[in-house]
Amino acid sequence: MELGGFREWKKAAEAGIPEGQILLGECYRYGRNVKKNEAEALLWYRKAALQGHAEGQFLLGWCYRLGIGVVVNIEVAIKWFYRAAKEGHNDAQFALGNIFRYGGEGIERNELEAVKWFTLAAEQGNADAQCQLGLCYDNGIGVPEDKTKAVEWYRKAAEQDHGDAQHLLGDCYFYGWGVPRDEAIAAEWLHKAEEQGLKSASTLLRRAGL
């Protein structure tokens, strides 16, 4: 990042342009060409969010989710994730899916709600959501168990180099879950997962002699 970029973003942010506010917030969050200041990052994300900018809403929600520049508040995080998700922001949709999939922190687990948000994000090409949706179909979480659909979603994520999905797809081919058993195809996907550092893929490959 060039310093000139920072100055331009600061000028745009101060002029009320949400894209500039987000970029300036990122600078403060990560300490890029300015001293790291998470509270200042939060301030600029909020300015963008209050203008209805979906990315700003998502980032503000993320701050409340993780405690970046503010005390963790899952209910406030959900509020901002909802606003972004309703605008079609797939990372916000995935975040909501995860919150309802696992629950906790005062939030009741809701598998149907999780699947709804995972599906919306997955249909937009979000690989994390595609993998999670595959797991839902694989294990009958919020939907009837359907190994064939699980494979379909694992494949979509795996083709985007999602390591966990590559491993899961390899498992499906190795054991014949949702697809005809095929050790050659299983090995192909497991090796891809192994290249991304998934040790359990390496273990299966060694154990199976693939």
FISE-414425 format. One record per residue: chain; x negated, y negated, z of N, C-alpha, C in turn; residue number from 1. Coordinates in pm, 1 decimal, always signed. Layout:
# residues N
ATOM; A; X; Y; Z; X; Y; Z; X; Y; Z; NUM .
...
This chain:
# residues 210
ATOM; A; -84.0; +119.5; +0.0; +0.0; +0.0; +0.0; -88.0; -125.2; +0.0; 1 .
ATOM; A; -59.1; -217.4; -87.4; -132.9; -342.7; -93.2; -72.8; -443.2; +5.1; 2 .
ATOM; A; -161.3; -529.5; +59.9; -114.2; -629.4; +154.6; -12.5; -721.4; +89.0; 3 .
ATOM; A; -33.1; -749.6; -39.8; +62.2; -833.7; -111.5; +201.6; -775.2; -108.6; 4 .
ATOM; A; +210.2; -640.8; -115.1; +339.1; -574.0; -106.8; +406.3; -600.8; +26.7; 5 .
ATOM; A; +327.0; -594.1; +133.4; +381.8; -619.6; +266.1; +438.1; -760.9; +274.6; 6 .
ATOM; A; +363.1; -857.4; +223.7; +408.4; -996.4; +228.9; +536.4; -1016.2; +148.8; 7 .
ATOM; A; +540.7; -951.2; +33.8; +661.0; -962.7; -49.6; +781.3; -899.0; +19.7; 8 .
ATOM; A; +758.7; -783.7; +83.8; +868.8; -716.4; +153.4; +915.9; -798.9; +272.3; 9 .
ATOM; A; +821.4; -861.8; +341.8; +859.0; -945.2; +455.7; +944.0; -1063.9; +409.7; 10 .
ATOM; A; +902.1; -1121.2; +297.9; +977.7; -1233.7; +243.1; +1117.7; -1189.7; +202.2; 11 .
ATOM; A; +1126.0; -1073.7; +136.2; +1255.9; -1021.7; +93.6; +1342.3; -986.8; +214.1; 12 .
ATOM; A; +1280.1; -927.0; +316.1; +1354.4; -888.9; +436.4; +1412.5; -1011.6; +505.0; 13 .
ATOM; A; +1330.1; -1114.9; +516.5; +1375.8; -1237.0; +583.1; +1482.5; -1309.9; +502.3; 14 .
ATOM; A; +1486.6; -1280.2; +370.6; +1590.0; -1338.8; +285.0; +1719.5; -1257.6; +288.9; 15 .
ATOM; A; +1717.7; -1146.4; +364.5; +1839.3; -1066.0; +379.9; +1857.2; -955.8; +278.8; 16 .
ATOM; A; +1750.8; -920.4; +205.4; +1759.5; -813.3; +106.4; +1736.8; -679.4; +178.1; 17 .
ATOM; A; +1836.4; -590.4; +179.0; +1825.1; -468.2; +259.7; +1708.3; -378.1; +221.4; 18 .
ATOM; A; +1677.5; -369.6; +91.3; +1563.5; -285.6; +51.5; +1433.8; -337.6; +112.6; 19 .
ATOM; A; +1419.2; -469.6; +115.9; +1301.9; -528.7; +178.4; +1301.5; -505.2; +328.2; 20 .
ATOM; A; +1417.2; -508.2; +390.4; +1427.6; -485.0; +533.8; +1385.6; -342.2; +568.4; 21 .
ATOM; A; +1425.8; -248.8; +484.9; +1387.6; -109.3; +508.3; +1237.6; -90.6; +491.8; 22 .
ATOM; A; +1181.3; -146.1; +385.3; +1037.5; -133.0; +362.4; +957.1; -199.9; +473.7; 23 .
ATOM; A; +1004.6; -312.7; +520.3; +936.7; -379.8; +630.6; +947.5; -295.3; +758.2; 24 .
ATOM; A; +1064.8; -237.2; +778.3; +1082.4; -148.6; +892.6; +986.7; -31.4; +888.8; 25 .
ATOM; A; +966.5; +25.7; +769.1; +872.2; +137.0; +754.7; +730.2; +93.0; +790.5; 26 .
ATOM; A; +694.1; -27.9; +750.2; +560.9; -80.2; +783.7; +541.7; -87.6; +934.9; 27 .
ATOM; A; +639.9; -140.1; +1003.7; +629.6; -151.4; +1149.9; +635.5; -14.0; +1216.4; 28 .
ATOM; A; +713.3; +75.1; +1160.8; +725.9; +208.2; +1221.5; +594.3; +285.6; +1216.2; 29 .
ATOM; A; +525.8; +275.4; +1101.9; +404.5; +355.9; +1082.9; +275.1; +275.1; +1098.0; 30 .
ATOM; A; +286.5; +144.5; +1121.6; +167.2; +62.4; +1135.8; +93.3; +41.6; +1006.4; 31 .
ATOM; A; +164.6; +15.7; +899.6; +103.9; -5.4; +767.6; +83.8; -155.0; +742.7; 32 .
ATOM; A; -40.8; -196.2; +743.1; -77.2; -337.2; +721.9; -17.8; -431.0; +826.7; 33 .
ATOM; A; +18.9; -374.0; +940.0; +70.7; -451.9; +1051.5; +60.5; -362.4; +1174.9; 34 .
ATOM; A; +51.0; -421.7; +1293.6; +44.3; -342.0; +1414.9; +173.3; -262.6; +1432.1; 35 .
ATOM; A; +159.0; -134.6; +1464.3; +275.6; -48.4; +1482.2; +365.8; -103.8; +1591.3; 36 .
ATOM; A; +496.1; -111.8; +1559.1; +591.8; -165.8; +1654.2; +728.5; -103.5; +1623.3; 37 .
ATOM; A; +760.1; +3.9; +1694.0; +882.8; +77.5; +1664.1; +1008.6; -3.6; +1694.3; 38 .
ATOM; A; +1001.7; -88.8; +1794.0; +1118.0; -173.0; +1824.1; +1145.1; -269.7; +1710.0; 39 .
ATOM; A; +1038.9; -320.4; +1649.3; +1055.1; -410.6; +1535.1; +1108.0; -333.8; +1414.1; 40 .
ATOM; A; +1062.0; -210.0; +1397.1; +1113.8; -125.8; +1289.0; +1264.5; -106.6; +1305.9; 41 .
ATOM; A; +1304.3; -76.4; +1427.4; +1446.2; -56.8; +1457.2; +1526.8; -181.5; +1421.3; 42 .
ATOM; A; +1473.4; -296.8; +1454.2; +1541.8; -422.8; +1426.0; +1569.5; -438.2; +1277.3; 43 .
ATOM; A; +1469.6; -408.3; +1194.6; +1486.9; -425.8; +1049.8; +1576.0; -318.0; +989.0; 44 .
ATOM; A; +1566.2; -195.8; +1040.1; +1658.7; -92.2; +993.6; +1803.0; -132.9; +1024.9; 45 .
ATOM; A; +1823.0; -188.6; +1144.6; +1957.5; -228.0; +1184.7; +2013.7; -336.3; +1092.7; 46 .
ATOM; A; +1927.5; -431.5; +1055.2; +1973.1; -538.2; +965.9; +2021.4; -480.7; +833.0; 47 .
ATOM; A; +1947.2; -382.6; +779.8; +1988.3; -318.9; +654.2; +2115.9; -237.1; +674.9; 48 .
ATOM; A; +2121.9; -165.1; +787.1; +2238.4; -80.9; +815.9; +2365.4; -163.7; +827.4; 49 .
ATOM; A; +2354.8; -277.5; +890.6; +2472.3; -362.1; +911.4; +2522.8; -424.4; +780.8; 50 .
ATOM; A; +2440.1; -418.4; +678.1; +2484.7; -464.0; +545.7; +2547.0; -350.6; +465.2; 51 .
ATOM; A; +2559.0; -234.3; +528.7; +2620.9; -121.0; +460.2; +2525.7; -41.8; +374.2; 52 .
ATOM; A; +2394.0; -59.4; +392.0; +2295.5; +12.1; +312.1; +2277.2; +152.9; +369.2; 53 .
ATOM; A; +2306.7; +255.5; +289.2; +2308.2; +393.4; +339.4; +2173.0; +437.7; +394.3; 54 .
ATOM; A; +2064.1; +402.4; +326.9; +1931.6; +442.4; +376.1; +1901.8; +375.3; +509.8; 55 .
ATOM; A; +1940.2; +248.6; +522.7; +1922.7; +179.2; +649.4; +2004.9; +244.2; +759.6; 56 .
ATOM; A; +2126.5; +285.8; +726.7; +2211.9; +351.8; +824.9; +2151.8; +484.3; +868.4; 57 .
ATOM; A; +2099.7; +559.2; +770.6; +2036.3; +687.0; +804.4; +1914.3; +666.5; +893.1; 58 .
ATOM; A; +1828.9; +570.9; +856.7; +1707.0; +548.0; +934.6; +1739.0; +497.8; +1075.6; 59 .
ATOM; A; +1842.4; +415.5; +1087.6; +1882.8; +369.6; +1219.4; +1934.0; +487.3; +1302.8; 60 .
ATOM; A; +2010.6; +573.4; +1240.8; +2056.6; +693.4; +1309.1; +1940.4; +781.6; +1352.7; 61 .
ATOM; A; +1840.5; +792.1; +1265.0; +1722.8; +874.7; +1295.0; +1647.8; +818.0; +1415.7; 62 .
ATOM; A; +1641.4; +687.3; +1425.0; +1575.9; +624.8; +1540.4; +1647.9; +662.3; +1669.7; 63 .
ATOM; A; +1779.5; +656.4; +1667.4; +1855.6; +693.5; +1786.4; +1847.5; +844.3; +1813.1; 64 .
ATOM; A; +1832.4; +921.5; +1707.7; +1821.8; +1067.8; +1724.2; +1690.3; +1106.8; +1790.5; 65 .
ATOM; A; +1581.5; +1040.3; +1750.3; +1448.1; +1078.7; +1797.2; +1390.3; +985.9; +1903.6; 66 .
ATOM; A; +1458.4; +874.8; +1929.0; +1405.2; +780.7; +2026.5; +1292.5; +695.9; +1971.6; 67 .
ATOM; A; +1308.7; +646.0; +1849.7; +1208.0; +561.0; +1785.9; +1245.5; +415.6; +1810.5; 68 .
ATOM; A; +1175.8; +352.6; +1902.2; +1203.0; +213.5; +1933.8; +1326.8; +192.4; +2018.1; 69 .
ATOM; A; +1384.8; +300.5; +2066.8; +1508.4; +292.9; +2143.2; +1523.6; +423.8; +2220.7; 70 .
ATOM; A; +1604.0; +421.8; +2325.7; +1630.5; +544.7; +2400.9; +1718.3; +637.6; +2316.8; 71 .
ATOM; A; +1688.8; +765.6; +2320.3; +1768.7; +863.7; +2245.6; +1916.1; +851.7; +2284.8; 72 .
ATOM; A; +2001.2; +848.5; +2181.2; +2145.6; +843.7; +2203.0; +2211.2; +917.8; +2087.5; 73 .
ATOM; A; +2242.9; +1045.0; +2110.4; +2292.6; +1129.8; +2003.2; +2426.2; +1080.9; +1948.1; 74 .
ATOM; A; +2510.4; +1024.0; +2033.7; +2641.5; +977.2; +1986.5; +2626.5; +858.2; +1892.6; 75 .
ATOM; A; +2534.4; +768.1; +1924.0; +2510.5; +654.7; +1834.4; +2445.9; +703.8; +1705.2; 76 .
ATOM; A; +2356.6; +802.0; +1717.3; +2293.3; +859.5; +1597.6; +2399.7; +916.0; +1504.5; 77 .
ATOM; A; +2493.1; +990.7; +1561.2; +2599.4; +1050.7; +1479.8; +2682.0; +942.2; +1410.1; 78 .
ATOM; A; +2710.3; +834.6; +1481.4; +2789.1; +725.5; +1421.8; +2721.9; +672.2; +1295.1; 79 .
ATOM; A; +2590.4; +649.4; +1303.0; +2520.3; +595.3; +1186.8; +2499.7; +700.2; +1079.0; 80 .
ATOM; A; +2477.7; +824.6; +1118.9; +2467.4; +931.6; +1018.9; +2598.2; +944.8; +942.9; 81 .
ATOM; A; +2710.9; +935.3; +1012.6; +2841.0; +944.9; +947.0; +2857.0; +835.4; +841.8; 82 .
ATOM; A; +2819.7; +714.8; +879.2; +2835.4; +603.8; +784.6; +2753.1; +627.0; +658.2; 83 .
ATOM; A; +2630.0; +673.4; +676.2; +2544.7; +700.4; +560.5; +2595.8; +820.9; +482.4; 84 .
ATOM; A; +2637.3; +924.4; +554.9; +2683.7; +1046.9; +489.3; +2806.4; +1021.1; +403.5; 85 .
ATOM; A; +2895.0; +935.1; +450.5; +3016.0; +904.0; +373.8; +2983.8; +827.3; +245.6; 86 .
ATOM; A; +2864.6; +766.5; +242.1; +2817.7; +700.0; +120.3; +2742.7; +796.6; +29.7; 87 .
ATOM; A; +2736.6; +924.2; +70.2; +2671.6; +1025.7; -12.1; +2524.3; +1046.7; +17.8; 88 .
ATOM; A; +2475.4; +994.3; +129.1; +2333.4; +1008.0; +164.1; +2308.1; +1151.4; +210.3; 89 .
ATOM; A; +2236.6; +1230.3; +128.7; +2226.4; +1372.7; +158.3; +2140.6; +1405.0; +280.0; 90 .
ATOM; A; +2041.2; +1321.6; +312.2; +1964.2; +1346.9; +434.1; +2050.6; +1326.0; +558.1; 91 .
ATOM; A; +2139.5; +1227.7; +552.8; +2231.9; +1205.4; +663.8; +2330.8; +1321.1; +674.6; 92 .
ATOM; A; +2376.2; +1370.1; +561.2; +2466.9; +1484.8; +561.5; +2398.0; +1606.5; +622.9; 93 .
ATOM; A; +2272.7; +1627.3; +585.1; +2196.7; +1739.8; +641.4; +2176.8; +1721.5; +791.6; 94 .
ATOM; A; +2148.0; +1599.2; +834.0; +2128.6; +1572.4; +976.5; +2255.4; +1605.8; +1055.4; 95 .
ATOM; A; +2370.7; +1566.7; +1001.8; +2496.2; +1599.0; +1068.3; +2518.1; +1750.0; +1073.2; 96 .
ATOM; A; +2486.8; +1816.0; +963.2; +2499.7; +1961.6; +960.2; +2418.8; +2026.8; +1070.8; 97 .
ATOM; A; +2296.3; +1981.7; +1088.4; +2210.5; +2038.5; +1192.5; +2265.4; +2011.2; +1331.8; 98 .
ATOM; A; +2312.7; +1889.8; +1353.7; +2367.0; +1855.7; +1485.7; +2483.3; +1946.6; +1521.8; 99 .
ATOM; A; +2574.9; +1968.2; +1426.8; +2692.4; +2050.2; +1456.0; +2661.9; +2200.4; +1449.4; 100 .
ATOM; A; +2560.2; +2236.3; +1375.2; +2521.6; +2378.6; +1367.8; +2469.3; +2428.7; +1502.1; 101 .
ATOM; A; +2389.0; +2346.6; +1567.2; +2322.8; +2392.3; +1689.1; +2379.9; +2331.0; +1816.7; 102 .
ATOM; A; +2449.0; +2218.8; +1806.0; +2507.3; +2156.4; +1923.6; +2401.3; +2112.2; +2022.9; 103 .
ATOM; A; +2442.2; +2094.0; +2147.3; +2349.8; +2052.2; +2251.7; +2351.6; +1902.2; +2271.1; 104 .
ATOM; A; +2288.4; +1856.6; +2376.4; +2280.8; +1713.9; +2410.6; +2420.2; +1651.4; +2423.1; 105 .
ATOM; A; +2512.9; +1731.0; +2474.9; +2648.2; +1681.6; +2493.8; +2737.8; +1696.1; +2371.8; 106 .
ATOM; A; +2684.3; +1749.2; +2263.2; +2762.1; +1768.0; +2140.2; +2803.3; +1914.6; +2128.8; 107 .
ATOM; A; +2932.5; +1936.7; +2111.0; +2982.9; +2073.4; +2100.4; +2948.0; +2132.4; +1963.5; 108 .
ATOM; A; +2904.1; +2255.2; +1965.2; +2873.7; +2324.8; +1840.5; +3000.5; +2340.8; +1756.7; 109 .
ATOM; A; +2990.7; +2312.0; +1626.8; +3105.6; +2321.1; +1537.4; +3056.5; +2373.8; +1402.8; 110 .
ATOM; A; +3066.0; +2504.1; +1385.4; +3009.3; +2567.7; +1266.5; +3081.2; +2527.6; +1138.3; 111 .
ATOM; A; +3211.6; +2507.7; +1145.2; +3286.0; +2465.1; +1026.0; +3240.1; +2326.8; +980.8; 112 .
ATOM; A; +3222.8; +2238.1; +1076.7; +3176.0; +2103.0; +1044.1; +3034.0; +2107.8; +989.2; 113 .
ATOM; A; +2952.5; +2194.7; +1045.4; +2814.9; +2209.5; +997.2; +2813.1; +2252.3; +850.9; 114 .
ATOM; A; +2892.7; +2352.8; +818.8; +2896.3; +2403.5; +681.2; +2945.7; +2295.2; +585.4; 115 .
ATOM; A; +3041.7; +2217.3; +628.7; +3092.9; +2108.8; +543.1; +2981.3; +2013.9; +503.7; 116 .
ATOM; A; +2902.2; +1971.3; +601.3; +2796.5; +1875.2; +572.2; +2679.1; +1939.6; +499.9; 117 .
ATOM; A; +2646.0; +2063.8; +534.8; +2539.7; +2133.3; +461.7; +2577.3; +2146.5; +313.8; 118 .
ATOM; A; +2703.3; +2177.6; +288.4; +2748.6; +2197.2; +150.2; +2737.8; +2067.0; +71.0; 119 .
ATOM; A; +2782.1; +1957.5; +129.5; +2774.7; +1829.0; +60.0; +2630.1; +1792.6; +27.1; 120 .
ATOM; A; +2540.5; +1815.7; +121.5; +2399.2; +1785.2; +97.3; +2338.5; +1882.7; -2.3; 121 .
ATOM; A; +2371.8; +2011.5; +10.8; +2316.1; +2113.3; -77.8; +2356.9; +2089.9; -222.1; 122 .
ATOM; A; +2481.5; +2049.0; -242.0; +2530.0; +2024.8; -378.1; +2460.5; +1906.2; -443.4; 123 .
ATOM; A; +2396.7; +1822.3; -362.4; +2318.5; +1711.1; -416.3; +2171.5; +1749.0; -435.6; 124 .
ATOM; A; +2138.1; +1874.7; -407.3; +2002.0; +1920.4; -430.8; +1909.9; +1913.4; -311.4; 125 .
ATOM; A; +1964.5; +1889.5; -191.8; +1881.6; +1884.3; -71.8; +1836.6; +2026.2; -37.3; 126 .
ATOM; A; +1706.7; +2053.1; -51.4; +1655.9; +2189.1; -34.4; +1672.6; +2240.7; +107.6; 127 .
ATOM; A; +1653.4; +2154.3; +207.3; +1672.6; +2196.9; +345.9; +1816.5; +2241.4; +368.2; 128 .
ATOM; A; +1909.6; +2165.4; +315.0; +2051.1; +2199.4; +329.9; +2084.3; +2326.9; +253.6; 129 .
ATOM; A; +2026.3; +2343.9; +136.2; +2049.7; +2466.2; +58.6; +2004.4; +2588.8; +136.4; 130 .
ATOM; A; +1889.5; +2578.4; +200.4; +1838.0; +2689.6; +279.9; +1929.1; +2717.1; +399.1; 131 .
ATOM; A; +1970.6; +2612.4; +468.7; +2059.0; +2630.1; +583.9; +2194.6; +2686.2; +542.3; 132 .
ATOM; A; +2244.9; +2641.6; +428.0; +2372.9; +2693.1; +380.2; +2358.9; +2841.3; +345.3; 133 .
ATOM; A; +2244.2; +2876.2; +287.4; +2217.3; +3017.5; +260.9; +2219.8; +3099.0; +388.6; 134 .
ATOM; A; +2160.9; +3046.4; +494.9; +2161.9; +3116.2; +623.8; +2303.7; +3131.5; +678.0; 135 .
ATOM; A; +2385.4; +3029.0; +656.6; +2524.1; +3036.5; +702.0; +2597.6; +3150.5; +631.3; 136 .
ATOM; A; +2583.0; +3158.0; +499.9; +2647.3; +3267.0; +425.4; +2585.5; +3401.9; +460.2; 137 .
ATOM; A; +2457.0; +3403.9; +484.1; +2386.5; +3528.4; +515.4; +2436.8; +3588.3; +645.9; 138 .
ATOM; A; +2468.6; +3500.7; +742.1; +2501.3; +3547.0; +877.0; +2646.7; +3522.6; +917.8; 139 .
ATOM; A; +2727.5; +3473.8; +824.5; +2867.9; +3449.9; +855.8; +2887.7; +3339.6; +957.4; 140 .
ATOM; A; +2812.3; +3231.1; +941.6; +2820.5; +3117.9; +1034.3; +2907.7; +3008.9; +970.6; 141 .
ATOM; A; +3030.5; +2996.1; +1018.6; +3121.7; +2895.1; +966.1; +3186.5; +2930.7; +833.8; 142 .
ATOM; A; +3145.9; +3043.3; +777.1; +3202.0; +3094.7; +651.3; +3199.6; +3247.6; +659.1; 143 .
ATOM; A; +3282.5; +3314.6; +579.2; +3272.2; +3460.7; +575.4; +3133.7; +3502.5; +525.1; 144 .
ATOM; A; +3079.3; +3607.2; +582.5; +2948.4; +3654.9; +538.2; +2953.3; +3690.7; +390.2; 145 .
ATOM; A; +2855.1; +3641.8; +314.8; +2849.4; +3667.1; +170.9; +2703.1; +3665.0; +129.4; 146 .
ATOM; A; +2642.5; +3781.5; +120.6; +2500.1; +3791.1; +90.1; +2468.2; +3738.8; -50.5; 147 .
ATOM; A; +2561.5; +3756.6; -142.5; +2538.3; +3708.9; -279.5; +2527.8; +3557.0; -282.8; 148 .
ATOM; A; +2618.8; +3489.3; -213.0; +2611.9; +3342.8; -207.1; +2488.6; +3297.3; -131.2; 149 .
ATOM; A; +2450.8; +3373.6; -29.6; +2329.0; +3340.1; +44.0; +2209.8; +3338.4; -50.7; 150 .
ATOM; A; +2200.6; +3440.6; -133.9; +2090.4; +3448.0; -230.7; +2095.0; +3330.1; -326.1; 151 .
ATOM; A; +2212.1; +3292.5; -371.6; +2224.7; +3179.8; -464.2; +2166.8; +3052.1; -404.0; 152 .
ATOM; A; +2199.1; +3027.2; -276.2; +2149.5; +2904.7; -212.6; +2002.6; +2914.8; -176.3; 153 .
ATOM; A; +1958.3; +3033.8; -134.2; +1814.7; +3050.3; -109.7; +1736.1; +3022.8; -237.7; 154 .
ATOM; A; +1788.4; +3072.4; -348.6; +1716.5; +3057.0; -475.7; +1705.4; +2908.5; -514.5; 155 .
ATOM; A; +1814.3; +2834.9; -497.9; +1810.5; +2692.0; -532.3; +1703.7; +2619.5; -450.8; 156 .
ATOM; A; +1695.5; +2652.3; -321.5; +1594.6; +2588.2; -236.8; +1454.8; +2640.0; -269.4; 157 .
ATOM; A; +1442.9; +2768.6; -291.7; +1312.8; +2829.2; -322.0; +1253.4; +2771.2; -450.0; 158 .
ATOM; A; +1338.2; +2744.9; -546.4; +1290.8; +2687.5; -673.3; +1242.9; +2543.8; -656.0; 159 .
ATOM; A; +1273.1; +2484.8; -540.1; +1220.0; +2351.9; -507.5; +1099.3; +2363.0; -412.5; 160 .
ATOM; A; +1041.1; +2482.9; -407.3; +922.0; +2508.6; -324.5; +949.7; +2498.8; -175.4; 161 .
ATOM; A; +1069.4; +2533.7; -133.6; +1102.6; +2536.9; +8.5; +1050.8; +2670.1; +64.9; 162 .
ATOM; A; +949.7; +2662.3; +150.7; +882.0; +2782.5; +197.5; +972.1; +2881.9; +268.4; 163 .
ATOM; A; +1055.8; +2834.4; +359.6; +1144.8; +2925.6; +432.0; +1241.5; +2994.8; +336.6; 164 .
ATOM; A; +1291.5; +2919.9; +239.6; +1384.6; +2978.3; +142.9; +1314.0; +3081.5; +55.9; 165 .
ATOM; A; +1189.8; +3054.6; +19.5; +1112.7; +3152.3; -58.2; +1096.4; +3281.7; +20.2; 166 .
ATOM; A; +1067.2; +3267.0; +149.6; +1053.8; +3384.6; +235.4; +1186.0; +3460.8; +243.5; 167 .
ATOM; A; +1295.0; +3389.0; +267.4; +1425.5; +3452.6; +280.7; +1469.1; +3519.0; +150.6; 168 .
ATOM; A; +1439.1; +3454.8; +38.8; +1473.8; +3513.8; -90.9; +1390.6; +3639.6; -114.6; 169 .
ATOM; A; +1262.8; +3633.6; -76.9; +1178.7; +3752.8; -87.2; +1233.1; +3866.5; -2.6; 170 .
ATOM; A; +1277.8; +3833.8; +118.0; +1337.9; +3935.2; +205.3; +1458.9; +3999.5; +138.8; 171 .
ATOM; A; +1543.0; +3916.5; +77.4; +1663.9; +3968.4; +12.3; +1629.9; +4068.4; -97.2; 172 .
ATOM; A; +1528.7; +4035.1; -177.7; +1488.6; +4127.0; -284.1; +1420.9; +4251.9; -227.2; 173 .
ATOM; A; +1347.6; +4236.4; -119.2; +1277.6; +4351.4; -62.2; +1376.2; +4451.6; -2.1; 174 .
ATOM; A; +1476.8; +4400.4; +68.0; +1572.2; +4488.5; +136.0; +1698.5; +4516.5; +54.1; 175 .
ATOM; A; +1716.8; +4443.2; -56.8; +1836.2; +4463.3; -138.6; +1959.5; +4398.7; -78.9; 176 .
ATOM; A; +1941.6; +4280.5; -18.6; +2053.9; +4208.1; +40.3; +2107.7; +4106.0; -60.0; 177 .
ATOM; A; +2224.2; +4132.8; -114.9; +2287.1; +4038.6; -207.8; +2234.7; +4046.4; -349.5; 178 .
ATOM; A; +2131.7; +4127.5; -370.5; +2072.9; +4149.4; -503.5; +2022.0; +4293.8; -508.8; 179 .
ATOM; A; +2006.3; +4349.4; -629.0; +1943.9; +4481.9; -637.5; +1801.7; +4476.9; -581.1; 180 .
ATOM; A; +1761.3; +4580.3; -510.6; +1627.6; +4583.0; -450.9; +1522.1; +4580.2; -561.2; 181 .
ATOM; A; +1424.9; +4491.0; -545.8; +1319.8; +4475.9; -647.1; +1192.3; +4428.4; -577.0; 182 .
ATOM; A; +1100.2; +4520.4; -554.5; +979.3; +4486.4; -479.6; +890.7; +4387.9; -555.0; 183 .
ATOM; A; +891.0; +4393.2; -686.5; +806.6; +4302.2; -764.5; +852.8; +4157.4; -746.2; 184 .
ATOM; A; +983.1; +4136.8; -756.5; +1036.0; +4001.6; -737.4; +1019.7; +3959.5; -591.7; 185 .
ATOM; A; +1040.5; +4055.1; -499.8; +1020.6; +4025.3; -357.8; +877.9; +3975.9; -333.7; 186 .
ATOM; A; +780.9; +4046.6; -390.8; +640.4; +4009.6; -372.2; +612.4; +3870.9; -428.6; 187 .
ATOM; A; +672.2; +3839.9; -542.4; +650.9; +3708.5; -603.7; +692.2; +3595.7; -509.7; 188 .
ATOM; A; +812.4; +3610.0; -450.4; +861.0; +3503.8; -362.6; +788.6; +3502.6; -228.0; 189 .
ATOM; A; +755.0; +3620.2; -178.8; +682.8; +3626.3; -51.7; +543.1; +3568.1; -63.7; 190 .
ATOM; A; +478.7; +3589.6; -178.4; +346.4; +3529.0; -199.5; +356.6; +3376.7; -205.1; 191 .
ATOM; A; +464.0; +3326.4; -266.8; +483.3; +3181.2; -270.2; +499.8; +3126.6; -128.2; 192 .
ATOM; A; +577.2; +3199.0; -46.0; +594.9; +3156.4; +93.3; +462.5; +3165.0; +169.0; 193 .
ATOM; A; +387.3; +3270.2; +142.9; +257.4; +3288.0; +208.4; +163.7; +3171.8; +176.3; 194 .
ATOM; A; +166.5; +3126.4; +51.6; +82.5; +3014.1; +9.6; +116.5; +2887.0; +85.5; 195 .
ATOM; A; +237.8; +2880.0; +139.5; +279.0; +2762.9; +217.2; +255.1; +2782.6; +366.9; 196 .
ATOM; A; +186.4; +2892.1; +399.5; +145.7; +2912.7; +538.4; +242.1; +2990.7; +625.2; 197 .
ATOM; A; +340.4; +3057.0; +565.7; +434.5; +3135.7; +645.7; +373.4; +3272.2; +678.0; 198 .
ATOM; A; +327.9; +3285.9; +800.2; +256.2; +3407.2; +840.9; +345.2; +3530.8; +837.1; 199 .
ATOM; A; +475.4; +3513.1; +863.7; +564.9; +3628.4; +862.0; +577.2; +3685.8; +721.0; 200 .
ATOM; A; +561.4; +3600.3; +618.3; +561.4; +3650.6; +480.7; +436.6; +3735.7; +457.5; 201 .
ATOM; A; +324.0; +3689.9; +508.8; +199.1; +3766.3; +496.7; +212.4; +3901.5; +565.1; 202 .
ATOM; A; +275.4; +3901.8; +681.1; +292.7; +4026.8; +756.0; +374.7; +4126.8; +678.6; 203 .
ATOM; A; +485.8; +4082.3; +618.3; +570.3; +4172.3; +541.6; +496.5; +4223.4; +418.2; 204 .
ATOM; A; +421.9; +4135.3; +353.0; +346.8; +4177.7; +234.9; +245.4; +4286.1; +269.7; 205 .
ATOM; A; +175.3; +4268.3; +381.4; +76.4; +4368.6; +421.6; +143.1; +4498.4; +461.6; 206 .
ATOM; A; +249.9; +4487.4; +539.6; +318.7; +4606.8; +587.3; +376.3; +4688.5; +472.0; 207 .
ATOM; A; +425.1; +4618.8; +369.3; +486.9; +4685.8; +255.6; +385.7; +4724.3; +147.5; 208 .
ATOM; A; +263.5; +4674.9; +164.7; +160.9; +4705.1; +64.9; +186.6; +4636.4; -68.0; 209 .
ATOM; A; +241.2; +4514.9; -61.0; +275.4; +4441.9; -184.6; +164.9; +4344.6; -223.2; 210 .
